Amino acid sequence: MKNINFPILNILLAFIAGILIYGRLEHTLLEILLSVIFCFITLVSLHIAAGKLSFSEIPFIIVVLFLFIGLGYLKSYSTDQRVNDRHYLHLLEKHPQRLLFSIKNRLKSSQFQDKYIISVHLIDQEPAIGDLLLSVKKDSVSKKMAVGKWYHAKTLILPLPFQKNPYQFDYGNYLQQRQIYGQLLLSEQELILSNKTSSGFMVSASRFRESVLNKLHSCHFTKSQFAIMDALLLGQRENIDKKLTDDYAAAGMMHILAVSGLHVGIILLILRFLTRFINWYRLRWFRSFLIIISIWCFALVTGLSPSVLRAATMFSFLEIGSSLGGKRKSKDAVLASALFLLVYDPLLIYQVGFQLSYMAVMAILWIQPWLSSFYKPKYYIDKLLWGVATVTISAQLGVVPLSLYYFHQFAGLFFLSNIIVLPFLTLILGYGLLIILIALIGEVPTVFIKTYGWIIDLMNSYIHWIASQDLFVLKHITLGIPLLIASYILIISIIFLLKKYTALRVYIAAFSLMCFTCVLLEEKTRNSPSHLAILHKYKTSTVTVLKGNKLLVFKNDSTESFKPNYIIDAYKDAVTINKLSVHAMSNYYRFNEKEILVVDSLGIYDIPETRPNFILLSNSPKINLRRLILVHPKATIIADGSNYRSYIQKWEKTCLKEKIPFHNTYKKGAFLIK
C-alpha cells in the first residue's frame, strides 16, 4: 500500500478497537482513565529518552496503540447518553407520563404509521434527555410533522421492537446502536402542539429541503419520477415503492438511490471541472475553498442527512489533501476524515453506510490507478468508459465481502448496469440540480420537466430490464465474520501479488487462499443447531423444523399457495438450506424427545395416551383452559399470532393463576425447542 501514512492508519485502527471494546468488556471509568494517563506518561518518557538513547521504535508504536484504544473507549463513554442521570431511562414509571419532545428526524413511513426520531426535553416537568422512536397512526387526514416542532403527550415509554423470529433483522438492536432505547405509539389526537420550536442549522437545513420539495411538487412530475428525484438529489427514499427498490437492488444500483459518497464525489468532479480555470498555484487554496463551500451547499439542499454529512466531510478532507499533495495525500485525507468523524460520533462505526463508503473509497484510491494503467485510451468516449469500468471494479472489490455479509445478495450484472448508468449520472445530477435552482428562482420550463422525466423513466426501464434477469441475481449467500475477514485478506494478498510478483507475495497469496478455502469449507459443512420453532406471524400459525441443512415448514394455510416470505428468507440468509419442504399443519409433533400438541379452532385436546410437554393454541380455539390444564397439568401453554389478543390475555391470566408456564409470541417472540 504505497503512499499510505501508516501512523494515521494505526491510530485509526486503535481508536476503532477502543470503540468496539466499549460495552463488550466491563471496565470502570477510573481504570480506563488511569490506563490512558499511564500510556501518556510512558510516551512522554520514551520521547525524552529517545533524545539521549538510541532504541527501537516498537515501544513507541505499542504505547501509542494502547493510548488510542483507551481514548476510543473514553470517547464512547462520553457519547453514551445513558450515563447521564437525566436520561429518560432513569425517569421511567409504570404509569403514563407527560412528555415534552421535539421532532429530530423523519423516517420512512410504513403502511399504517408515520415514523420519527424525537428528542425528549421534559418528563413530568423534570428535565430529560435522549432520543425515542415515535410511531403515529395514519388516518385519512393525517399530516406529517415538521422537523423542529415541539409536542406534548401523555403516554408510556415502551420497549423497542425485538427479534420475534429466528434470524430475523433485529430492528431494536439497530436502534440501540443509534442511542434510541424506547418508543412511543400514539395517534395524532394524542399529540398537542407546543408553542416552542427548535432552531439551529440542522432544523434550518431540513426546512430548506422541505421548501425544495414543495417547489418540485409544483413541477408535476409523475409519482415514480418524483420518488427517484427525491432519492437522487435530496437523499430521501421514503416515496419509492418496494417494486422499484427491489429492481435497483437486484441490478446492483441501490447506491445511487442514497445520496452519499458517489453523489458527492460526482459533485466534486463537476466542481473541479467548472473551476479548472482557477489553476494558478497561488489560487489553488481559493479554488479548494470554493469547492468545499459548494459541497456543503449541496449537503444543505439534501437536509444534511447523516450519509450526506459523512460524504461531505470525507470529500472536504479529500479536496484539502489534493491541494496539499495531490494524489499522494488523498489516502491520508480519507483516513484522517474517518478518524475525525469517529471522534465526532463513535457510533458511526456501526453504520453499514459508513463501512461501505470508506471501503469503496479506499479500494478506488488503491486499486483504480493500477487497473487504469493496463490501457491508455486515446478518445474521450473510451476514456470515459474505461474510467467508469476501473472505478466500478475497484469499488466492488472493496465492498463485495461486506455487501454479502449484510445483504446476502450479489447482482451478477452489476458491471453492465454501472457501465451504462454511471456515465450519465453526472448529467442526471447536474440537470436535476439545475432544475432545483430554477424552481427556487421561478417557474421551471415545461421542456426541462418533460426531458428530465423522460431520462428518469429511461433509467428506470433499463434498471428493470437488468433486474428481470433472475439468473444473474444470486440470493441467500451466507457469509460469517471469519469468512468476511478471510475474503478481505485474500483480495488484498492477490492484488499485492498482481501488482508486483515476488516469491514472498506468492507464499502470502497461497497461504491466504488456503485459509479462505478452509474457512469456506468449515462454514458450508457446519450444521446449524437443530431446533423446532413456533413462529410469530400475524393471523396464521407457522412451525419450522431445522435439521442440519434441511428446513421443514408447517403452516395452516394452503401449501399450494405458499410463497417464501421474509421469515423463510431470514433462514436462507443466515444458514445454508439445501432442502426446503412445506407441509400442512399437524396436530402433534415430536422433536428431541419433546412432544407438542396443537389445539386449533376445533378445540380437541383430550387425546388418549398423549403426554405433551407443550401445547400450542392456534386460531383462537373456544376452550375452557382450566379443563385443558386438568387434562395436561405439566404442559407449557403457547399462544401464537393466529389468536385474538383478547383470548390471549384471558389465557395468560388463567395460567398465572394456575401457576402454569405461558408463552405469548406477541410479547416474547417465537418459542424455540432445541
C-alpha positions, 0 to 999 in steps of 0.5 A: 500500500504505497503512499499510505501514512501508516501512523494515521492508519494505526491510530485509526485502527486503535481508536476503532478497537477502543470503540468496539471494546466499549460495552463488550468488556466491563471496565470502570471509568477510573481504570480506563482513565488511569490506563490512558494517563499511564500510556501518556506518561510512558510516551512522554518518557520514551520521547525524552529518552529517545533524545539521549538513547538510541532504541527501537521504535516498537515501544513507541508504536505499542504505547501509542496503540494502547493510548488510542484504544483507551481514548476510543473507549473514553470517547464512547463513554462520553457519547453514551447518553445513558450515563447521564442521570437525566436520561429518560431511562432513569425517569421511567414509571409504570404509569403514563407520563407527560412528555415534552419532545421535539421532532429530530428526524423523519423516517420512512413511513410504513403502511399504517404509521408515520415514523420519527426520531424525537428528542425528549426535553421534559418528563413530568416537568423534570428535565430529560434527555435522549432520543425515542422512536415515535410511531403515529397512526395514519388516518385519512387526514393525517399530516406529517410533522415538521422537523423542529416542532415541539409536542406534548403527550401523555403516554408510556415509554415502551420497549423497542421492537425485538427479534420475534423470529429466528434470524430475523433483522433485529430492528431494536438492536439497530436502534440501540446502536443509534442511542434510541432505547424506547418508543412511543405509539400514539395517534395524532389526537394524542399529540398537542402542539407546543408553542416552542420550536427548535432552531439551529442549522440542522432544523434550518437545513431540513426546512430548506429541503422541505421548501425544495420539495414543495417547489418540485411538487409544483413541477408535476412530475409523475409519482415514480419520477418524483420518488427517484428525484427525491432519492437522487438529489435530496437523499430521501427514499421514503416515496419509492415503492418496494417494486422499484427498490427491489429492481435497483437492488437486484441490478446492483444500483441501490447506491445511487438511490442514497445520496452519499459518497458517489453523489458527492464525489460526482459533485466534486468532479463537476466542481473541479471541472467548472473551476479548472480555470482557477489553476494558478498555484497561488489560487489553488487554496481559493479554488479548494475553498470554493469547492468545499463551500459548494459541497456543503451547499449541496449537503444543505439542499439534501437536509444534511442527512447523516450519509450526506454529512459523512460524504461531505466531510470525507470529500472536504478532507479529500479536496484539502489533501489534493491541494496539499499533495495531490494524489499522494495525500488523498489516502491520508485525507480519507483516513484522517476524515474517518478518524475525525468523524469517529471522534465526532460520533463513535457510533458511526462505526456501526453504520453499514453506510459508513463501512461501505463508503470508506471501503469503496473509497479506499479500494478506488484510491488503491486499486483504480490507478493500477487497473487504469494503467493496463490501457491508455485510451486515446478518445474521450468516449473510451476514456470515459468508459474505461474510467467508469469500468476501473472505478466500478471494479475497484469499488466492488472489490472493496465492498463485495465481502461486506455487501454479502455479509449484510445483504446476502445478495450479489447482482451478477450484472452489476458491471453492465448496469454501472457501465451504462448508468454511471456515465450519465449520472453526472448529467442526471445530477447536474440537470436535476440540480439545475432544475432545483435552482430554477424552481427556487428562482421561478417557474421551471420550463415545461421542456426541462420537466418533460426531458428530465422525466423522460431520462428518469423513466429511461433509467428506470426501464433499463434498471428493470430490464437488468433486474428481470434477469433472475439468473444473474441475481444470486440470493441467500449467500451466507457469509460469517465474520471469519469468512468476511475477514478471510475474503478481505485478506485474500483480495488484498494478498492477490492484488499485492501479488498482481501488482508486483510478483515476488516469491514472498507475495506468492507464499502470502497469496497461497497461504491466504487462499488456503485459509479462505478455502478452509474457512469456506469449507468449515462454514458450508459443512457446519450444521446449524443447531437443530431446533423446532420453532413456533413462529410469530406471524400475524393471523396464521400459525407457522412451525419450522423444523431445522435439521442440519441443512434441511428446513421443514415448514408447517403452516395452516394455510394452503401449501399450494399457495405458499410463497417464501416470505421474509421469515423463510428468507431470514433462514436462507440468509443466515444458514445454508438450506439445501432442502426446503419442504412445506407441509400442512399443519399437524396436530402433534409433533415430536422433536428431541424427545419433546412432544407438542400438541396443537389445539386449533379452532376445533378445540380437541385436546383430550387425546388418549395416551398423549403426554405433551410437554407443550401445547400450542393454541392456534386460531383462537380455539373456544376452550375452557383452559382450566379443563385443558390444564386438568387434562395436561397439568405439566404442559407449557401453554403457547399462544401464537399470532393466529389468536385474538389478543383478547383470548390471549390475555384471558389465557395468560391470566388463567395460567398465572393463576394456575401457576402454569408456564405461558408463552405469548409470541406477541410479547416474547417472540417465537418459542424455540425447542432445541 
